[in-house]
Amino acid sequence: MKKIILIFGVLSLLIFIKPVLGFNNNSAKLSASAAISQDDNAFTQEGFISEAFNGIKQFYQYTGFANAESGNIIMILIGIIFIYLGIKFDYEPLLLIPIGAGVIIGNIPFVAGNQTGIYETGSVLNYLYFGVVKGIYPPLIFLGIGAMTDFSSLIANPKLMLLGAAAQIGVFATFLGALYLGFNLPEAGAIGIIGGADGPTAIFLSSKLANGINVLADGTTVKNLIGPIAIAAYSYMALVPVIQPPIMKLLTTKKERLIRMKPPRAVSQKEKMIFPIVALLLTTFISPSALPLLGMLFFGNLLKESGRTERLADTARTKLIDIVTILLGVTVGASTQADVFITKDSMLIFGLGAISFVIATMGGLLFAKFMNLFLKGDDKLNPLIGAAGVSAVPDSARVVHAEGLKADPHNYLLMHAMAPNVAGVIGSAIAAGIILSFLG
């Protein structure tokens, strides 16, 4: 038994010390295998580091930092300025804040082809932009405007509609200016409507005439000017309190600004109900191409005045117009991608827009002075209300009222100014329809 235990112990000892003594026949192979394994580990570690670095590099290539250009930074700063103006100075915040946010969203740098940008087919922004390109949002905006507008001042004093018509001189002056600067007829027509100071109408007309899709008789494709035109129109609408007062003071005397107009007559509810139907028929027979805008405007007003559809009218002037304003503002802002927006054409459009707004304001003021040549006594007009002929509702009327109070703290012009103001909305829509009829 002892011998067996001794033999087992010796064999066990040999098994453990054989690798050390070199008695293992596979020792060389094992050593070589161990060396290769160590080399593989080293190679694997180097490969992992390289792959990780390449992954980080690839990730960086997809970030905005790698794709940012100076144009993106400029447009983002413009978007921030829009938001600042809306918040700090209360310049049309319901428009400038969504547009400013849209400008920032549209100019975040990205890699093309991932269905991210507003011009990439299949992207979420592109689907939302469909309402702008196809002119869907503007009629819905007009529906809301109609549901919140009181046409009493215009019904009480119909001659003030002439002031709204006179202000449309800015539209046709800008049209001629655009032609002079080399834009073709449809593009010039779309740019001209900026002179009406009506954002939805500008978007509607540019989506029909300057959409980057239509092909002219000579085979050239019109430029996509929807973004620049919309931004110009809304920008000058927001800057009404800055642009119009100096022009008012320049073209009117102290004596004229002190004119007190007699109070408008009372308008019956029956007249208010009849007005949208009669106005719809008259205006659309004159300019059938403006039917989407004018039809919705007067339909919204009929909802308001009928006395039987208050719930529909309330939806149109609150929830619906708020939703559409958000979608319109953000998508119009996002359409200003730097590579599309920062062009010579955009700068020319902004210059023409400023001139057109000044001309429109001057047209209303001067025509009011002209009308006073034929009016006597209490029928005379305070020329300031002519400036409200541009269709920036109700900001132009408010500015006129404020300027009137500066001249005479007891001269209330708001209700008088609303007449040419709402007439300007109708006038700009009719002008857009006429332009579309000839150039569409």
FENDA-V677082 format. One record per residue. NEAR is the number of other ideal C-beta (glycine too) atoms within 10 Angstrom. Layout:
[[NEAR] [NEAR]]
This chain:
[[5] [6] [7] [8] [9] [10] [10] [10] [10] [10] [9] [10] [10] [11] [11] [8] [10] [13] [12] [9] [9] [9] [11] [13] [8] [9] [14] [10] [10] [11] [10] [10] [11] [10] [10] [10] [10] [10] [10] [10] [10] [10] [10] [10] [10] [10] [10] [10] [10] [10] [10] [10] [10] [10] [10] [10] [10] [9] [10] [11] [11] [12] [12] [12] [9] [12] [15] [15] [13] [9] [16] [21] [13] [14] [23] [20] [13] [22] [23] [14] [13] [29] [19] [14] [20] [21] [13] [9] [14] [11] [21] [22] [17] [14] [21] [27] [21] [23] [30] [25] [20] [28] [30] [21] [18] [28] [29] [16] [18] [17] [13] [11] [8] [11] [12] [16] [22] [25] [17] [15] [7] [9] [16] [11] [20] [18] [12] [18] [24] [12] [18] [25] [19] [11] [19] [16] [26] [27] [20] [22] [24] [29] [26] [25] [23] [28] [27] [17] [24] [15] [23] [21] [21] [24] [18] [17] [19] [10] [12] [27] [19] [19] [29] [28] [19] [25] [35] [27] [20] [30] [29] [18] [20] [26] [25] [11] [20] [25] [16] [10] [16] [11] [24] [17] [16] [24] [26] [23] [29] [33] [33] [31] [31] [37] [33] [32] [34] [32] [31] [30] [28] [30] [28] [28] [36] [31] [23] [20] [27] [26] [20] [13] [10] [15] [9] [12] [5] [6] [6] [10] [11] [20] [17] [20] [24] [25] [27] [28] [30] [27] [26] [24] [29] [28] [23] [24] [25] [25] [20] [24] [18] [13] [20] [28] [18] [11] [18] [24] [15] [9] [19] [23] [10] [9] [8] [19] [19] [13] [21] [15] [20] [11] [11] [17] [10] [8] [16] [11] [10] [9] [15] [19] [15] [14] [19] [22] [13] [11] [20] [19] [11] [13] [22] [20] [8] [12] [21] [12] [20] [27] [15] [19] [32] [27] [18] [24] [29] [25] [20] [28] [28] [22] [23] [24] [24] [15] [11] [9] [15] [12] [9] [18] [23] [15] [16] [25] [20] [13] [11] [18] [22] [12] [13] [20] [20] [16] [19] [29] [25] [24] [29] [29] [30] [27] [25] [25] [21] [21] [14] [18] [20] [19] [14] [9] [19] [18] [11] [17] [28] [17] [13] [25] [24] [16] [16] [30] [29] [18] [20] [33] [30] [21] [25] [36] [28] [16] [22] [29] [15] [13] [19] [17] [7] [8] [12] [7] [6] [10] [13] [18] [22] [24] [25] [30] [29] [33] [32] [38] [36] [35] [29] [32] [20] [16] [20] [29] [26] [19] [23] [31] [22] [15] [22] [26] [14] [13] [19] [15] [8] [7] [19] [15] [25] [18] [18] [28] [30] [27] [27] [34] [32] [28] [27] [30] [26] [24] [27] [32] [32] [24] [29] [33] [25] [18] [26] [21] [12] [11] [19] [13]]
